[in-house]
Amino acid sequence: MSSVNVLVAVNVEQALVQAASGNTNIGNFVYMVDSTGYCSSGQGGHELTTTVTSGETIVWTVQSIDPSTEVTIIGFEGNAIGTPGGSHIINPMQYPQFSGSVWGGQVYAASSGPDQYSIRLLLGGGVHCWFDPFIISNAPANQ
C-alpha cells in the first residue's frame, strides 16, 4: 500500500502570542496540505480532511513557517487514535530520526465517516498547543 503525506506548516510566532493569552487551540495559525490531491477537503487550512484507504500509511511532517522558530509533534488524541479496536483507525508513532517533526502510522480500519483527531504540538519555548483536523478511512476496493 502507499503512503499519504501530510504537511503541517505552523506560524509559530503568532501561535505563541495566542497561547500566551490562554488559548492553546492554534488552528488559526496552522496550514495543512496532503498528497492525495483532489480527494481531500480543507487543503491550506487547519481542518484538512485527509481521505485514505485502510492499509495506507499516513505520514505527518510539521514545519515552522519561520525557520528560526521550532515546532514538534508531541502526540495525537481523539477517537480515531489508538490501538486497533473500537473506533480507532490509526496509532501514529514518532519517526525518531526526525526529532519529533515526522510521525506516521498505518491505517488499520475503515471509518464510518470523518473522524476528528487532535495533533498536539510543542512550540519554541516549551509551549504546548493543539489543533484538530479530520481523517476519512475507506475500506479497500477488494473487500
The 8 nearest C-alpha neighbors of each residue, nearest first, counted from 0:
[[1, 55, 54, 2, 56, 52, 53, 105],
 [0, 2, 55, 56, 3, 54, 57, 52],
 [1, 3, 56, 55, 57, 4, 0, 58],
 [2, 4, 57, 34, 56, 58, 35, 5],
 [3, 5, 58, 34, 33, 57, 59, 2],
 [4, 6, 33, 59, 32, 58, 60, 7],
 [7, 5, 60, 32, 31, 59, 61, 33],
 [6, 8, 61, 31, 30, 60, 62, 5],
 [9, 7, 62, 30, 63, 29, 61, 64],
 [8, 10, 29, 63, 11, 64, 28, 62],
 [11, 9, 28, 64, 12, 13, 63, 14],
 [10, 12, 14, 9, 13, 15, 63, 68],
 [11, 13, 15, 14, 10, 16, 68, 65],
 [14, 12, 16, 15, 11, 10, 17, 28],
 [15, 13, 11, 17, 16, 12, 25, 28],
 [14, 16, 18, 12, 13, 17, 11, 19],
 [17, 15, 13, 19, 14, 18, 12, 20],
 [16, 18, 14, 20, 19, 15, 22, 13],
 [19, 17, 23, 22, 15, 21, 20, 16],
 [18, 20, 16, 21, 17, 15, 22, 23],
 [19, 21, 18, 17, 22, 16, 23, 15],
 [22, 20, 18, 19, 23, 17, 24, 16],
 [23, 21, 18, 24, 20, 17, 19, 25],
 [22, 24, 128, 18, 25, 21, 129, 17],
 [25, 23, 129, 130, 22, 26, 128, 18],
 [24, 26, 27, 28, 14, 23, 130, 129],
 [25, 27, 130, 29, 45, 28, 24, 131],
 [26, 28, 25, 29, 45, 14, 44, 24],
 [27, 29, 10, 26, 25, 9, 14, 30],
 [30, 28, 9, 45, 26, 27, 8, 44],
 [29, 31, 44, 43, 8, 45, 7, 9],
 [32, 30, 7, 43, 44, 6, 45, 42],
 [33, 31, 42, 6, 43, 5, 7, 34],
 [34, 32, 5, 4, 35, 6, 36, 3],
 [33, 35, 4, 36, 3, 5, 32, 6],
 [36, 34, 33, 38, 37, 3, 39, 50],
 [37, 35, 34, 38, 39, 33, 32, 42],
 [36, 38, 39, 35, 40, 34, 42, 33],
 [39, 37, 36, 35, 50, 40, 49, 51],
 [40, 38, 49, 48, 50, 37, 35, 36],
 [41, 39, 48, 42, 47, 38, 49, 37],
 [40, 42, 47, 44, 46, 48, 43, 39],
 [43, 41, 32, 40, 44, 47, 31, 39],
 [44, 42, 30, 31, 32, 41, 45, 47],
 [45, 43, 30, 31, 41, 42, 46, 47],
 [44, 46, 29, 26, 30, 47, 31, 132],
 [47, 45, 132, 44, 41, 131, 48, 133],
 [46, 48, 41, 132, 42, 45, 40, 133],
 [47, 49, 133, 40, 39, 134, 41, 132],
 [48, 50, 134, 39, 47, 135, 133, 51],
 [51, 49, 135, 39, 136, 134, 38, 48],
 [52, 50, 136, 135, 137, 49, 53, 55],
 [51, 53, 137, 136, 55, 138, 139, 54],
 [52, 54, 106, 108, 107, 138, 109, 55],
 [55, 53, 106, 107, 105, 52, 0, 56],
 [56, 54, 0, 1, 106, 2, 53, 105],
 [55, 57, 105, 2, 104, 106, 3, 58],
 [56, 58, 3, 103, 104, 2, 4, 105],
 [57, 59, 103, 4, 102, 5, 3, 56],
 [58, 60, 5, 102, 101, 103, 6, 4],
 [61, 59, 101, 6, 100, 7, 5, 58],
 [62, 60, 7, 100, 8, 6, 71, 101],
 [63, 61, 8, 7, 9, 64, 70, 60],
 [62, 64, 9, 65, 8, 66, 70, 10],
 [63, 65, 10, 9, 8, 66, 62, 11],
 [66, 64, 63, 67, 68, 10, 11, 12],
 [65, 67, 68, 63, 64, 69, 62, 11],
 [66, 68, 65, 69, 63, 64, 123, 11],
 [69, 67, 66, 65, 123, 63, 11, 70],
 [70, 68, 123, 122, 63, 67, 71, 66],
 [69, 71, 122, 121, 123, 63, 62, 120],
 [72, 70, 100, 99, 121, 120, 73, 61],
 [71, 73, 120, 99, 74, 100, 119, 121],
 [74, 72, 120, 119, 71, 121, 99, 75],
 [75, 73, 119, 72, 118, 76, 120, 91],
 [74, 76, 118, 117, 119, 80, 77, 116],
 [77, 75, 117, 80, 116, 118, 74, 78],
 [76, 78, 116, 80, 79, 117, 115, 75],
 [77, 79, 80, 87, 86, 116, 76, 114],
 [80, 78, 87, 88, 77, 86, 114, 89],
 [81, 79, 87, 89, 90, 77, 78, 76],
 [82, 80, 90, 87, 89, 83, 79, 88],
 [81, 83, 90, 84, 87, 89, 80, 88],
 [84, 82, 87, 81, 88, 85, 107, 89],
 [85, 83, 87, 86, 82, 88, 81, 108],
 [84, 86, 87, 83, 88, 78, 79, 82],
 [85, 87, 79, 78, 84, 88, 110, 83],
 [88, 86, 79, 80, 81, 85, 84, 83],
 [87, 89, 108, 79, 107, 106, 80, 86],
 [90, 88, 106, 80, 87, 81, 107, 105],
 [89, 91, 81, 80, 104, 82, 92, 88],
 [92, 90, 104, 103, 102, 89, 93, 75],
 [93, 91, 102, 103, 104, 94, 90, 74],
 [92, 94, 102, 95, 99, 101, 103, 91],
 [93, 95, 102, 96, 101, 97, 92, 99],
 [96, 94, 97, 98, 93, 99, 101, 102],
 [95, 97, 94, 98, 99, 101, 93, 100],
 [96, 98, 95, 100, 99, 101, 94, 93],
 [99, 97, 95, 100, 96, 94, 101, 71],
 [100, 98, 71, 72, 101, 97, 93, 95],
 [99, 101, 71, 61, 60, 97, 98, 72],
 [102, 100, 60, 59, 99, 94, 97, 93],
 [103, 101, 93, 59, 94, 92, 58, 91],
 [104, 102, 58, 91, 57, 92, 59, 93],
 [103, 105, 91, 56, 57, 90, 92, 89],
 [104, 106, 56, 55, 107, 54, 89, 57],
 [105, 107, 89, 53, 54, 55, 88, 56],
 [108, 106, 53, 88, 54, 105, 89, 83],
 [109, 107, 88, 53, 106, 110, 136, 138],
 [108, 110, 136, 137, 138, 53, 88, 111],
 [111, 109, 136, 112, 135, 137, 108, 88],
 [110, 112, 109, 113, 136, 135, 114, 137],
 [113, 111, 110, 135, 114, 136, 134, 109],
 [112, 114, 135, 134, 133, 115, 111, 110],
 [115, 113, 134, 133, 79, 135, 112, 116],
 [116, 114, 133, 132, 131, 113, 134, 77],
 [115, 117, 77, 131, 76, 132, 133, 79],
 [118, 116, 131, 76, 130, 75, 77, 119],
 [117, 119, 75, 129, 130, 74, 131, 120],
 [118, 120, 129, 74, 73, 128, 75, 72],
 [121, 119, 72, 128, 73, 71, 129, 127],
 [120, 122, 127, 71, 126, 70, 125, 72],
 [121, 123, 70, 126, 125, 69, 124, 120],
 [124, 122, 69, 125, 68, 70, 126, 121],
 [123, 125, 126, 122, 121, 69, 15, 68],
 [124, 126, 123, 122, 121, 127, 70, 69],
 [125, 127, 122, 121, 124, 128, 123, 15],
 [128, 126, 121, 120, 122, 125, 23, 119],
 [129, 127, 23, 120, 119, 24, 121, 25],
 [128, 130, 119, 24, 118, 120, 25, 23],
 [131, 129, 26, 24, 117, 118, 25, 132],
 [130, 132, 117, 116, 118, 115, 46, 133],
 [131, 133, 46, 47, 115, 116, 45, 48],
 [134, 132, 115, 48, 114, 113, 116, 47],
 [135, 133, 49, 114, 48, 113, 50, 136],
 [136, 134, 50, 113, 112, 49, 110, 51],
 [137, 135, 109, 51, 110, 52, 53, 50],
 [138, 136, 52, 109, 53, 51, 139, 110],
 [137, 139, 109, 53, 52, 140, 142, 136],
 [138, 140, 141, 142, 52, 53, 137, 54],
 [139, 141, 142, 138, 137, 52, 53, 54],
 [140, 142, 139, 138, 52, 53, 137, 54],
 [141, 140, 139, 138, 137, 53, 109, 52]]
